[in-house]
Amino acid sequence: MNKEENGERCADLLNQLDAIEAMSLSVLTETLVGTVVSKFKSHGDTAVSSAARALVKKWKQLAKQAGVGKVALPASKPATTKPKPAARSKPATKNITPVPSSASATTEWDHLPGIRKNIANKLYQTFTVSTDSLTKSGIHADAIKSLTTSRATEVEIACHEYSKGNKQSYQDKIRSLIFNLKKNSDLREDVILGNTSAETLVKMSKQQLATAEKSRKRNETVEHLRGSRRLDWERANEDKINEMCGIQGDLLEASLFTCGRCKSIKTTSTQKQTRSADEPMTVFVLCLNCGNRWKC
């Protein structure tokens, strides 16, 4: 798992903690979850550290409000002072109300379990990145919103069916798709417009999910490695080598060695240290005319 995918996973877990409605002072005290979350405040990923700080701040406020309630209602206080804590406790109730980590685009995901609903929202937010470019292409904003909502639903269902109930497989596939959809704008728009179905998207390999630029660089690297294994690589790339070395005109015909078989002076040579360090290097010569090889 790379660093970016790990950061997304941590942020997802923090958002799930933030959405827990039953969080209370007793739960925080018994589980010590605040101590664990505090360690993420110095996380290298900005999204993770920001979410951790916000969550810790929220829980501190919850603990503070719970502490104020206990101190503000002593038995020795006069009856006239009792309404004051009640007035203070009202804003405390509002402060501890959980705020959803991300706004839902539609209510059609409300029937889904928490994790699947969260995933559908994340897919929807990923698809909305293409809203501006699709709007410029002439598609109405309302149609784009409807399409992104539908595609988020379809992709989430396809991932759920692909994983066959395996939670880890489901989460890994979702992380991979969201990561690549954020990077690959062409693929993202193809999915939104229906050119690539959700079922096809889920079955695509990492190479197919990659951007065109990344695929081109990968293919160039593969071709370079494949060509470097050729036995006639020097002959096949002679023009490129001469151009890089500045060998032009009469210099192309010049050579230090003459072939003993065909008497051609069109030869190339390389040197290698085949003996001890205090011995001269061995020169290997190749005749470009007849292919004769020798060493001297």
RAURKA-V238117 format. One record per residue. N is the residue number from 1. RES is the residue in one letter. SS is DSSP state (H for helix, E for strand, L for the rest). PHI is phi in degrees with one decimal (* if undefined). OMEGA is omega in radians with two decimals (NA if undefined). Layout:
# RAURKA-V238117
n=N res=RES ss=SS phi=PHI omega=OMEGA
n=N res=RES ss=SS phi=PHI omega=OMEGA
This chain:
# RAURKA-V238117
n=1 res=M ss=L phi=* omega=-3.12
n=2 res=N ss=L phi=-79.3 omega=-3.03
n=3 res=K ss=H phi=-64.4 omega=-3.09
n=4 res=E ss=H phi=-68.4 omega=3.12
n=5 res=E ss=H phi=-65.0 omega=3.10
n=6 res=N ss=H phi=-64.2 omega=3.11
n=7 res=G ss=H phi=-64.1 omega=3.11
n=8 res=E ss=H phi=-64.0 omega=-3.14
n=9 res=R ss=H phi=-66.4 omega=3.12
n=10 res=C ss=H phi=-63.9 omega=3.13
n=11 res=A ss=H phi=-62.5 omega=3.12
n=12 res=D ss=H phi=-64.1 omega=3.13
n=13 res=L ss=H phi=-65.3 omega=3.12
n=14 res=L ss=H phi=-66.0 omega=3.10
n=15 res=N ss=H phi=-65.6 omega=3.10
n=16 res=Q ss=H phi=-65.9 omega=3.07
n=17 res=L ss=H phi=-64.6 omega=-3.11
n=18 res=D ss=H phi=-66.2 omega=-3.07
n=19 res=A ss=L phi=-87.0 omega=-3.13
n=20 res=I ss=L phi=-70.5 omega=-3.09
n=21 res=E ss=L phi=-83.6 omega=-3.06
n=22 res=A ss=L phi=-88.4 omega=-3.11
n=23 res=M ss=L phi=-67.5 omega=-3.13
n=24 res=S ss=L phi=-143.6 omega=-3.14
n=25 res=L ss=H phi=-63.3 omega=-3.14
n=26 res=S ss=H phi=-65.0 omega=3.12
n=27 res=V ss=H phi=-65.6 omega=3.12
n=28 res=L ss=H phi=-63.2 omega=-3.11
n=29 res=T ss=H phi=-70.8 omega=-3.08
n=30 res=E ss=H phi=-75.8 omega=-3.07
n=31 res=T ss=H phi=-90.4 omega=-3.07
n=32 res=L ss=L phi=56.3 omega=-3.12
n=33 res=V ss=H phi=-66.2 omega=3.12
n=34 res=G ss=H phi=-62.1 omega=3.12
n=35 res=T ss=H phi=-64.5 omega=-3.13
n=36 res=V ss=H phi=-68.9 omega=-3.11
n=37 res=V ss=H phi=-64.4 omega=-3.13
n=38 res=S ss=H phi=-59.9 omega=-3.13
n=39 res=K ss=H phi=-65.1 omega=-3.11
n=40 res=F ss=H phi=-83.6 omega=3.13
n=41 res=K ss=H phi=-66.0 omega=3.11
n=42 res=S ss=H phi=-103.3 omega=-3.13
n=43 res=H ss=L phi=-65.1 omega=-3.11
n=44 res=G ss=L phi=-66.2 omega=3.13
n=45 res=D ss=L phi=-81.5 omega=-3.09
n=46 res=T ss=H phi=-60.7 omega=-3.12
n=47 res=A ss=H phi=-63.2 omega=-3.13
n=48 res=V ss=H phi=-68.0 omega=-3.11
n=49 res=S ss=H phi=-64.6 omega=3.13
n=50 res=S ss=H phi=-66.0 omega=3.12
n=51 res=A ss=H phi=-64.2 omega=-3.14
n=52 res=A ss=H phi=-65.8 omega=3.13
n=53 res=R ss=H phi=-63.1 omega=-3.13
n=54 res=A ss=H phi=-63.7 omega=-3.11
n=55 res=L ss=H phi=-69.3 omega=3.12
n=56 res=V ss=H phi=-64.4 omega=3.11
n=57 res=K ss=H phi=-62.8 omega=3.13
n=58 res=K ss=H phi=-64.3 omega=-3.13
n=59 res=W ss=H phi=-68.7 omega=3.08
n=60 res=K ss=H phi=-63.0 omega=3.12
n=61 res=Q ss=H phi=-65.9 omega=3.10
n=62 res=L ss=H phi=-62.8 omega=3.13
n=63 res=A ss=H phi=-66.1 omega=3.14
n=64 res=K ss=H phi=-64.8 omega=3.14
n=65 res=Q ss=H phi=-64.8 omega=3.11
n=66 res=A ss=H phi=-64.5 omega=3.12
n=67 res=G ss=H phi=-68.3 omega=3.13
n=68 res=V ss=H phi=-63.4 omega=-3.13
n=69 res=G ss=H phi=-62.1 omega=-3.11
n=70 res=K ss=H phi=-72.4 omega=-3.07
n=71 res=V ss=H phi=-76.1 omega=-2.99
n=72 res=A ss=L phi=-82.8 omega=-3.11
n=73 res=L ss=L phi=-125.7 omega=3.10
n=74 res=P ss=L phi=-77.4 omega=-3.11
n=75 res=A ss=L phi=-69.8 omega=-3.05
n=76 res=S ss=L phi=-80.9 omega=-3.09
n=77 res=K ss=L phi=-74.5 omega=3.08
n=78 res=P ss=L phi=-64.4 omega=-3.11
n=79 res=A ss=H phi=-63.4 omega=-3.08
n=80 res=T ss=H phi=-69.3 omega=-3.10
n=81 res=T ss=H phi=-90.7 omega=-3.08
n=82 res=K ss=H phi=-69.4 omega=3.13
n=83 res=P ss=H phi=-62.2 omega=-3.09
n=84 res=K ss=H phi=-60.6 omega=3.11
n=85 res=P ss=H phi=-60.8 omega=3.12
n=86 res=A ss=H phi=-61.4 omega=3.14
n=87 res=A ss=H phi=-66.2 omega=3.13
n=88 res=R ss=H phi=-72.8 omega=-3.05
n=89 res=S ss=H phi=-73.2 omega=-3.12
n=90 res=K ss=H phi=-64.0 omega=3.09
n=91 res=P ss=H phi=-64.5 omega=3.12
n=92 res=A ss=H phi=-62.7 omega=3.13
n=93 res=T ss=H phi=-62.7 omega=3.13
n=94 res=K ss=H phi=-68.7 omega=-3.08
n=95 res=N ss=H phi=-67.3 omega=-3.07
n=96 res=I ss=L phi=-91.9 omega=3.08
n=97 res=T ss=L phi=-70.1 omega=-3.11
n=98 res=P ss=L phi=-63.9 omega=3.09
n=99 res=V ss=L phi=-105.7 omega=-3.14
n=100 res=P ss=L phi=-57.2 omega=-3.11
n=101 res=S ss=L phi=-69.5 omega=3.12
n=102 res=S ss=L phi=-147.2 omega=-3.11
n=103 res=A ss=L phi=-71.6 omega=3.13
n=104 res=S ss=L phi=-79.0 omega=-3.13
n=105 res=A ss=L phi=-76.7 omega=-3.07
n=106 res=T ss=L phi=-155.7 omega=3.12
n=107 res=T ss=L phi=-92.2 omega=-3.08
n=108 res=E ss=L phi=-70.6 omega=3.12
n=109 res=W ss=L phi=-97.3 omega=-3.08
n=110 res=D ss=L phi=-63.0 omega=-3.12
n=111 res=H ss=L phi=-80.5 omega=-3.10
n=112 res=L ss=L phi=-80.3 omega=3.01
n=113 res=P ss=L phi=-60.3 omega=-3.05
n=114 res=G ss=H phi=-53.4 omega=-3.07
n=115 res=I ss=H phi=-67.8 omega=-3.13
n=116 res=R ss=H phi=-70.0 omega=3.08
n=117 res=K ss=H phi=-64.2 omega=3.11
n=118 res=N ss=H phi=-63.5 omega=3.13
n=119 res=I ss=H phi=-64.5 omega=3.12
n=120 res=A ss=H phi=-59.7 omega=3.09
n=121 res=N ss=H phi=-63.2 omega=-3.14
n=122 res=K ss=H phi=-65.6 omega=3.10
n=123 res=L ss=H phi=-63.3 omega=3.11
n=124 res=Y ss=H phi=-61.1 omega=3.13
n=125 res=Q ss=H phi=-64.1 omega=3.10
n=126 res=T ss=H phi=-65.9 omega=-3.13
n=127 res=F ss=H phi=-69.3 omega=-3.12
n=128 res=T ss=H phi=-68.1 omega=3.08
n=129 res=V ss=H phi=-61.2 omega=-3.12
n=130 res=S ss=H phi=-88.2 omega=-3.08
n=131 res=T ss=H phi=-58.4 omega=-3.09
n=132 res=D ss=H phi=-63.2 omega=-3.10
n=133 res=S ss=H phi=-66.5 omega=3.11
n=134 res=L ss=H phi=-70.7 omega=3.09
n=135 res=T ss=H phi=-64.6 omega=3.12
n=136 res=K ss=H phi=-65.6 omega=3.13
n=137 res=S ss=L phi=-78.9 omega=3.05
n=138 res=G ss=L phi=107.6 omega=-3.14
n=139 res=I ss=L phi=-87.6 omega=-3.11
n=140 res=H ss=L phi=-66.9 omega=-3.08
n=141 res=A ss=H phi=-60.6 omega=-3.14
n=142 res=D ss=H phi=-65.2 omega=3.11
n=143 res=A ss=H phi=-66.1 omega=3.13
n=144 res=I ss=H phi=-63.8 omega=3.14
n=145 res=K ss=H phi=-62.4 omega=3.12
n=146 res=S ss=H phi=-64.4 omega=-3.14
n=147 res=L ss=H phi=-66.2 omega=-3.12
n=148 res=T ss=H phi=-63.8 omega=3.09
n=149 res=T ss=H phi=-65.2 omega=3.14
n=150 res=S ss=H phi=-64.0 omega=-3.11
n=151 res=R ss=H phi=-67.0 omega=3.10
n=152 res=A ss=H phi=-62.1 omega=3.11
n=153 res=T ss=H phi=-64.1 omega=-3.10
n=154 res=E ss=H phi=-64.5 omega=-3.12
n=155 res=V ss=H phi=-67.0 omega=3.13
n=156 res=E ss=H phi=-62.9 omega=3.13
n=157 res=I ss=H phi=-65.5 omega=3.13
n=158 res=A ss=H phi=-62.7 omega=3.10
n=159 res=C ss=H phi=-66.8 omega=3.14
n=160 res=H ss=H phi=-64.2 omega=3.12
n=161 res=E ss=H phi=-71.8 omega=3.14
n=162 res=Y ss=H phi=-64.9 omega=-3.10
n=163 res=S ss=H phi=-77.4 omega=3.10
n=164 res=K ss=L phi=54.3 omega=3.07
n=165 res=G ss=L phi=85.7 omega=3.13
n=166 res=N ss=L phi=-83.7 omega=-3.05
n=167 res=K ss=H phi=-61.8 omega=-3.11
n=168 res=Q ss=H phi=-65.4 omega=3.11
n=169 res=S ss=H phi=-63.0 omega=3.13
n=170 res=Y ss=H phi=-62.3 omega=-3.11
n=171 res=Q ss=H phi=-67.9 omega=3.13
n=172 res=D ss=H phi=-63.7 omega=3.14
n=173 res=K ss=H phi=-64.2 omega=3.12
n=174 res=I ss=H phi=-62.1 omega=-3.13
n=175 res=R ss=H phi=-60.6 omega=-3.14
n=176 res=S ss=H phi=-63.6 omega=-3.11
n=177 res=L ss=H phi=-66.4 omega=-3.12
n=178 res=I ss=H phi=-63.3 omega=3.13
n=179 res=F ss=H phi=-60.0 omega=-3.09
n=180 res=N ss=H phi=-74.6 omega=3.11
n=181 res=L ss=H phi=-66.2 omega=3.08
n=182 res=K ss=H phi=-66.4 omega=-3.10
n=183 res=K ss=H phi=-82.4 omega=-3.00
n=184 res=N ss=L phi=-101.6 omega=-3.10
n=185 res=S ss=H phi=-67.5 omega=-3.14
n=186 res=D ss=H phi=-63.9 omega=3.12
n=187 res=L ss=H phi=-64.0 omega=-3.13
n=188 res=R ss=H phi=-60.3 omega=-3.13
n=189 res=E ss=H phi=-71.6 omega=3.08
n=190 res=D ss=H phi=-61.9 omega=3.13
n=191 res=V ss=H phi=-68.0 omega=-3.13
n=192 res=I ss=H phi=-61.5 omega=-3.09
n=193 res=L ss=L phi=-82.6 omega=3.08
n=194 res=G ss=L phi=86.8 omega=3.11
n=195 res=N ss=L phi=-70.2 omega=3.06
n=196 res=T ss=L phi=-123.3 omega=-3.10
n=197 res=S ss=L phi=-74.8 omega=3.13
n=198 res=A ss=H phi=-62.7 omega=3.14
n=199 res=E ss=H phi=-64.3 omega=3.10
n=200 res=T ss=H phi=-68.0 omega=-3.13
n=201 res=L ss=H phi=-58.8 omega=-3.09
n=202 res=V ss=H phi=-64.4 omega=-3.08
n=203 res=K ss=H phi=-91.3 omega=-3.11
n=204 res=M ss=L phi=-71.6 omega=3.13
n=205 res=S ss=L phi=-79.4 omega=3.13
n=206 res=K ss=H phi=-63.0 omega=3.12
n=207 res=Q ss=H phi=-66.0 omega=3.14
n=208 res=Q ss=H phi=-73.3 omega=3.14
n=209 res=L ss=H phi=-78.7 omega=-3.07
n=210 res=A ss=L phi=-69.1 omega=3.11
n=211 res=T ss=L phi=-68.8 omega=-3.14
n=212 res=A ss=H phi=-60.7 omega=-3.14
n=213 res=E ss=H phi=-65.6 omega=3.13
n=214 res=K ss=H phi=-66.7 omega=3.10
n=215 res=S ss=H phi=-64.8 omega=3.12
n=216 res=R ss=H phi=-63.2 omega=3.13
n=217 res=K ss=H phi=-64.1 omega=3.12
n=218 res=R ss=H phi=-63.8 omega=3.13
n=219 res=N ss=H phi=-65.9 omega=3.10
n=220 res=E ss=H phi=-63.8 omega=3.12
n=221 res=T ss=H phi=-64.6 omega=3.13
n=222 res=V ss=H phi=-63.4 omega=-3.14
n=223 res=E ss=H phi=-65.5 omega=3.12
n=224 res=H ss=H phi=-64.4 omega=3.12
n=225 res=L ss=H phi=-65.0 omega=3.14
n=226 res=R ss=H phi=-65.8 omega=-3.14
n=227 res=G ss=H phi=-69.1 omega=-3.11
n=228 res=S ss=H phi=-68.2 omega=3.13
n=229 res=R ss=L phi=-87.1 omega=-3.13
n=230 res=R ss=L phi=-70.1 omega=3.12
n=231 res=L ss=L phi=-70.6 omega=-3.14
n=232 res=D ss=L phi=-102.2 omega=-3.08
n=233 res=W ss=H phi=-59.6 omega=-3.11
n=234 res=E ss=H phi=-62.6 omega=3.14
n=235 res=R ss=H phi=-68.5 omega=-3.11
n=236 res=A ss=H phi=-66.8 omega=-3.10
n=237 res=N ss=L phi=-111.0 omega=-3.10
n=238 res=E ss=H phi=-59.9 omega=-3.12
n=239 res=D ss=H phi=-62.8 omega=3.13
n=240 res=K ss=H phi=-64.7 omega=-3.12
n=241 res=I ss=H phi=-64.3 omega=-3.14
n=242 res=N ss=H phi=-63.1 omega=3.13
n=243 res=E ss=H phi=-65.5 omega=3.13
n=244 res=M ss=H phi=-65.2 omega=-3.11
n=245 res=C ss=H phi=-87.9 omega=3.13
n=246 res=G ss=L phi=76.6 omega=-3.14
n=247 res=I ss=L phi=-89.0 omega=-3.10
n=248 res=Q ss=L phi=-139.8 omega=3.06
n=249 res=G ss=H phi=59.3 omega=-3.10
n=250 res=D ss=H phi=-65.3 omega=-3.14
n=251 res=L ss=H phi=-64.6 omega=3.13
n=252 res=L ss=H phi=-66.7 omega=-3.12
n=253 res=E ss=L phi=-93.3 omega=-3.08
n=254 res=A ss=L phi=-77.7 omega=3.11
n=255 res=S ss=L phi=-159.0 omega=3.09
n=256 res=L ss=L phi=-84.6 omega=-3.05
n=257 res=F ss=L phi=-125.8 omega=3.08
n=258 res=T ss=L phi=-115.5 omega=-3.11
n=259 res=C ss=L phi=-67.6 omega=3.13
n=260 res=G ss=L phi=-74.7 omega=-3.11
n=261 res=R ss=L phi=-91.0 omega=-3.08
n=262 res=C ss=L phi=-110.1 omega=3.12
n=263 res=K ss=L phi=63.9 omega=3.13
n=264 res=S ss=L phi=-79.7 omega=3.10
n=265 res=I ss=L phi=-99.6 omega=3.11
n=266 res=K ss=L phi=-86.6 omega=-3.09
n=267 res=T ss=E phi=-130.6 omega=3.05
n=268 res=T ss=E phi=-132.4 omega=-3.05
n=269 res=S ss=E phi=-141.5 omega=3.05
n=270 res=T ss=E phi=-136.5 omega=-3.14
n=271 res=Q ss=E phi=-121.7 omega=3.10
n=272 res=K ss=E phi=-140.4 omega=3.11
n=273 res=Q ss=L phi=-87.4 omega=-3.10
n=274 res=T ss=L phi=-100.3 omega=3.14
n=275 res=R ss=L phi=-118.8 omega=-3.11
n=276 res=S ss=L phi=-65.0 omega=-3.01
n=277 res=A ss=L phi=-64.5 omega=-3.12
n=278 res=D ss=L phi=-86.6 omega=3.09
n=279 res=E ss=L phi=-98.7 omega=3.12
n=280 res=P ss=L phi=-66.7 omega=-3.14
n=281 res=M ss=L phi=-74.3 omega=3.11
n=282 res=T ss=E phi=-89.5 omega=-3.13
n=283 res=V ss=E phi=-99.9 omega=3.09
n=284 res=F ss=E phi=-106.4 omega=-3.03
n=285 res=V ss=E phi=-115.8 omega=3.09
n=286 res=L ss=E phi=-126.4 omega=3.07
n=287 res=C ss=E phi=-83.9 omega=-3.12
n=288 res=L ss=L phi=-78.4 omega=-3.14
n=289 res=N ss=L phi=-88.7 omega=-3.09
n=290 res=C ss=L phi=-116.3 omega=3.11
n=291 res=G ss=L phi=83.2 omega=3.13
n=292 res=N ss=L phi=-66.6 omega=3.13
n=293 res=R ss=E phi=-122.5 omega=3.03
n=294 res=W ss=E phi=-157.5 omega=3.13
n=295 res=K ss=E phi=-129.6 omega=-3.13
n=296 res=C ss=L phi=-151.3 omega=NA
